[in-house]
């Protein structure tokens, strides 16, 4: 701005060197020019400011427009999200309404299954309780009828296991009675049935080896060995005929004891049936042992002793040992009185009759 005023100041200096009127005109003209130039410069400055303000306004408008566009986009997204949320809520509502019958049906099924499980559990408990009752009854019968202490104890123990599995406090009195029954049963000294039966089985096997009373014997030889010799020597020719005849003659000669009561001689086939009958008597006694029938055992052993004394040589050591074993078996004391085991059985029966919903 100072650069434009310098020429104007220099020019009046040059006018002062001219005439006075012309110089005033020139000054006026110059002043007008200066005024015009200043006005133009002001207008130019105003235009620049206006353009600058317009640019600033356009920039501001552009920023505002951009922000409005961003706002519109955000608003559009918000509307879309709102619509989606509404749709999801509606969809969820529809699904809930659609699933309500399924949920109700599932609840009914679960309730039915729960009732079925309860019914199965109750049924299982009833079955176990019936099994326990039967076991207690078996224990009572084993002790009172068959006299089988082992079977009675096993039945009581199995029943107690069932009661423990049921874990019902209402069964406590029954288990208490069961414990008393077990204690009473174990206090009784029971004979070893297995040992007695095995000893008797050994005697049964020894019967064929017992020597008979007045057992027939060929003079100087055993008839069986003579028969074998004859069979081995037969067919050797005419020179052996005499030996065969002599063997036949010797079998006709028999020696029997006469220093005691004469007992009829038994043929070989009779000896076979004698042994068989004595073995059957002893086997019957053995069966009675397993059946816990001491009276029958005593009768069978007495009969076996009588047969042995009647038909076998009581002077022989083997026969004497046989008789001694039979008498020992008679003294075994198989007739054992077992205690009454009906305490737990009666207690369970009474508990069921009282209506305890067992």
C-alpha positions in Angstrom: 0.0 0.0 0.0 3.0 2.4 0.7 4.4 1.5 -2.7 1.4 3.0 -4.6 1.5 6.3 -2.6 5.1 7.1 -3.4 4.6 8.1 -7.1 1.7 10.4 -6.0 3.8 12.3 -3.6 6.6 12.7 -6.1 4.3 14.1 -8.8 3.2 17.3 -6.9 6.7 18.1 -6.3 7.2 18.1 -10.0 4.0 20.3 -10.5 5.3 22.9 -8.1 8.0 23.6 -10.7 5.2 24.4 -13.3 2.6 27.2 -13.2 0.2 27.6 -10.4 -3.3 27.0 -12.0 -2.3 24.1 -14.0 -0.7 22.6 -11.0 -3.9 22.8 -9.0 -5.8 21.0 -11.7 -3.2 18.3 -11.9 -3.3 18.0 -8.1 -7.1 17.7 -8.2 -6.8 15.1 -10.9 -4.2 13.3 -9.0 -6.3 13.4 -5.9 -9.3 12.1 -7.8 -7.1 9.3 -9.2 -5.8 8.6 -5.8 -9.3 8.6 -4.4 -10.5 6.4 -7.2 -7.5 4.1 -6.7 -8.2 3.9 -3.0 -11.9 3.2 -3.6 -10.9 0.5 -6.1 -8.4 -0.9 -3.6 -11.1 -1.0 -1.0 -13.5 -2.6 -3.4 -10.8 -5.1 -4.2 -10.1 -5.7 -0.5 -13.8 -6.1 0.1 -14.0 -8.6 -2.8 -11.1 -10.5 -1.4 -12.7 -10.6 2.0 -16.0 -11.6 0.5 -14.4 -14.3 -1.5 -12.6 -15.5 1.6 -15.8 -15.4 3.6 -17.6 -17.2 0.8 -14.9 -19.8 0.8 -15.1 -20.1 4.5 -18.8 -20.4 4.3 -18.6 -23.0 1.6 -16.1 -24.9 3.7 -18.4 -24.6 6.7 -21.4 -25.6 4.6 -19.5 -28.5 3.2 -18.5 -29.7 6.7 -22.1 -29.2 7.8 -23.3 -31.2 4.8 -20.8 -33.9 5.5 -21.9 -34.1 9.1 -25.5 -34.1 8.0 -24.8 -36.9 5.6 -23.0 -38.8 8.4 -26.0 -38.1 10.7 -28.4 -39.3 8.0 -26.3 -42.4 7.6 -26.2 -43.0 11.3 -29.9 -42.3 11.6 -30.5 -44.8 8.7 -28.4 -47.4 10.5 -30.2 -46.7 13.7 -33.6 -47.1 12.0 -32.4 -50.4 10.4 -31.1 -51.7 13.8 -34.4 -50.7 15.3 -36.3 -52.5 12.6 -34.1 -55.6 13.1 -34.6 -55.4 16.8 -38.3 -55.2 16.3 -38.1 -58.1 13.9 -36.0 -60.2 16.3 -38.4 -59.4 19.2 -41.3 -60.4 17.0 -39.5 -63.5 15.9 -38.7 -64.4 19.4 -42.3 -63.8 20.4 -43.4 -66.1 17.5 -40.9 -68.7 18.5 -42.0 -68.6 22.2 -45.6 -68.9 21.1 -44.7 -71.8 18.9 -42.6 -73.5 21.5 -45.0 -73.2 24.3 -47.0 -76.3 23.4 -43.7 -78.2 22.9 -42.5 -77.0 26.3 -45.8 -78.0 27.9 -45.6 -81.4 26.3 -42.0 -81.8 27.4 -43.1 -81.0 31.0 -45.8 -83.6 30.8 -43.4 -86.2 29.5 -40.9 -85.4 32.2 -43.6 -85.6 34.9 -44.7 -89.0 33.4 -41.1 -90.2 33.4 -40.6 -89.1 37.0 -43.8 -90.9 38.0 -42.6 -94.0 36.1 -39.2 -93.9 37.8 -40.9 -93.6 41.2 -43.1 -96.5 40.4 -40.1 -98.6 39.2 -38.3 -97.7 42.4 -41.3 -98.6 44.5 -41.8 -101.8 42.5 -38.1 -102.7 43.0 -38.3 -102.1 46.7 -41.4 -104.3 46.9 -39.7 -107.1 45.0 -36.6 -106.9 47.2 -38.8 -106.9 50.3 -40.7 -110.0 49.1 -37.3 -111.7 48.5 -36.2 -110.9 52.0 -39.4 -112.2 53.5 -38.9 -115.5 51.6 -35.3 -115.8 52.7 -36.4 -115.3 56.4 -39.0 -118.0 55.9 -36.4 -120.3 54.4 -34.2 -119.7 57.4 -37.0 -120.7 59.8 -37.7 -123.9 57.8 -34.0 -124.8 57.6 -33.6 -124.5 61.3 -36.9 -126.2 62.4 -37.4 -128.8 59.7 -34.3 -129.8 57.8 -31.9 -128.8 60.7 -29.5 -127.2 58.2 -27.7 -124.6 60.1 -25.5 -123.5 57.1 -28.5 -122.9 54.9 -30.3 -121.0 57.7 -27.3 -118.8 58.3 -26.9 -118.1 54.5 -30.6 -117.2 54.2 -30.4 -114.8 57.1 -27.2 -113.1 55.8 -28.8 -112.6 52.3 -31.9 -111.1 53.9 -29.8 -108.7 55.9 -28.0 -107.6 52.7 -31.4 -106.8 51.1 -32.4 -104.7 54.1 -29.1 -102.8 54.0 -29.7 -102.1 50.3 -33.2 -100.8 50.9 -31.9 -98.5 53.6 -35.3 -98.0 55.2 -35.4 -96.8 58.8 -38.7 -98.6 59.3 -36.8 -101.9 58.9 -34.6 -101.2 61.9 -36.6 -103.5 64.3 -36.5 -106.3 61.7 -32.7 -106.0 61.4 -32.4 -106.0 65.1 -34.4 -109.2 65.4 -32.3 -110.7 62.5 -29.1 -110.0 64.4 -30.4 -111.8 67.4 -31.4 -114.8 65.3 -27.9 -114.9 63.8 -26.2 -114.7 67.2 -28.4 -117.5 68.5 -27.7 -119.7 65.5 -24.0 -119.2 65.7 -23.9 -120.1 69.3 -25.0 -123.7 68.6 -22.2 -126.2 68.0 -23.1 -127.9 64.7 -21.5 -131.2 63.6 -19.4 -131.3 60.5 -21.8 -132.9 58.1 -19.4 -133.0 55.2 -16.8 -134.8 57.3 -19.3 -137.4 58.6 -20.6 -138.0 55.1 -17.1 -138.4 53.6 -16.1 -140.9 56.3 -19.2 -143.0 55.6 -18.4 -142.9 51.9 -15.0 -144.4 52.6 -16.7 -147.2 54.6 -19.0 -147.9 51.7 -16.0 -148.4 49.4 -14.4 -150.8 51.9 -17.3 -153.3 52.0 -16.1 -155.6 49.1 -12.7 -156.1 50.9 -14.2 -157.3 54.2 -13.6 -161.1 54.8 -16.7 -163.2 55.2 -17.5 -165.4 58.2 -16.6 -169.0 57.2 -15.5 -167.8 53.8 -15.2 -170.8 51.5 -11.5 -171.6 50.5 -10.1 -174.3 48.4 -7.6 -176.4 50.3 -4.2 -175.0 49.9 -5.1 -172.5 47.3 -7.4 -169.6 46.4 -10.1 -170.8 44.1 -9.8 -167.8 41.9 -6.0 -168.4 41.4 -6.7 -172.1 40.7 -9.2 -171.1 38.1 -6.7 -168.8 36.5 -4.1 -171.6 36.5 -6.5 -174.0 35.0 -7.4 -171.6 32.3 -3.8 -170.8 31.6 -2.9 -174.5 31.4 -5.9 -175.7 29.4 -5.3 -176.6 25.9 -1.7 -177.8 26.6 -2.5 -181.3 25.5 -3.5 -184.6 26.9 -0.8 -184.6 29.6 -2.6 -181.7 31.4 -6.0 -183.5 31.6 -4.9 -185.0 34.9 -4.1 -181.6 36.3 -7.5 -180.2 35.3 -9.2 -183.1 36.9 -7.2 -182.7 40.1 -8.1 -179.0 40.2 -11.8 -179.8 39.9 -11.5 -182.3 42.7 -9.8 -179.8 45.0 -12.5 -177.2 44.4 -15.0 -179.7 45.8 -13.0 -179.9 49.0 -13.7 -176.8 51.2 -12.5 -175.8 54.7 -14.7 -173.8 57.1 -14.3 -172.8 60.7 -16.3 -174.7 63.2 -15.2 -173.1 66.4 -18.1 -170.7 66.3 -21.7 -170.6 65.2 -22.0 -172.2 61.8 -23.0 -169.7 59.1 -24.2 -171.0 55.8 -21.6 -170.6 53.1 -22.2 -168.1 50.3 -21.7 -168.6 46.7 -19.7 -165.9 44.8 -22.9 -164.4 43.4 -24.4 -164.4 46.9 -21.4 -162.5 48.2 -21.9 -159.9 45.5 -25.5 -159.3 46.6 -24.5 -159.3 50.3 -21.9 -156.5 49.6 -24.5 -154.6 47.5 -27.2 -154.7 50.2 -24.7 -153.5 52.9 -23.6 -150.7 50.6 -27.2 -149.7 49.9 -27.8 -149.5 53.7 -24.8 -147.3 54.2 -25.7 -145.1 51.2 -29.2 -144.7 52.7 -27.5 -143.5 55.9 -25.3 -141.2 53.9 -28.4 -139.6 52.3 -30.0 -139.2 55.7 -26.9 -137.4 56.9 -27.3 -134.8 54.1 -31.0 -134.6 54.8 -30.3 -133.9 58.5 -32.3 -136.9 59.6 -30.4 -138.2 62.6 -33.1 -140.8 63.5 -32.8 -142.4 60.1 -29.0 -142.3 60.3 -29.0 -144.2 63.6 -31.4 -146.9 62.3 -29.3 -147.4 59.1 -26.0 -147.6 61.0 -27.5 -150.1 63.5 -28.7 -152.3 60.7 -25.3 -152.1 59.0 -23.5 -153.1 62.2 -25.9 -156.1 62.6 -25.2 -157.2 59.0 -21.5 -156.9 59.5 -21.6 -158.9 62.7 -23.7 -161.6 61.1 -21.9 -162.2 57.8 -18.3 -161.0 58.2 -15.4 -162.3 60.3 -15.5 -160.2 63.5 -12.1 -161.7 64.5 -10.5 -160.0 61.5 -8.8 -156.7 62.1 -10.3 -155.1 59.0 -13.8 -156.0 60.1 -13.2 -154.8 63.6 -11.9 -151.4 62.3 -15.0 -151.3 60.1 -17.4 -151.9 63.0 -15.5 -149.4 65.2 -15.9 -146.7 62.5 -19.6 -147.4 62.3 -20.0 -147.0 66.0 -18.1 -143.7 66.0 -20.4 -142.4 63.4 -23.3 -143.4 65.6 -21.8 -141.3 68.4 -21.3 -138.2 66.3 -24.3 -136.5 67.8 -26.1 -135.5 64.6 -29.3 -134.8 66.5 -28.7 -131.1 67.1 -31.5 -128.8 68.2 -31.3 -125.5 66.4 -32.8 -122.3 67.9 -36.0 -120.7 66.8 -35.2 -118.2 64.0 -38.7 -116.8 63.6 -38.1 -113.5 65.4 -37.1 -111.4 62.4 -39.7 -113.2 60.1 -42.5 -112.4 62.6 -41.3 -108.8 63.0 -41.4 -108.2 59.3 -44.9 -109.8 59.0 -46.2 -107.6 61.8 -44.7 -104.5 60.2 -46.5 -105.2 57.0 -49.8 -105.9 58.8 -49.6 -102.6 60.6 -49.8 -100.8 57.2 -46.4 -99.1 57.1 -46.5 -99.0 53.3 -43.6 -101.3 53.0 
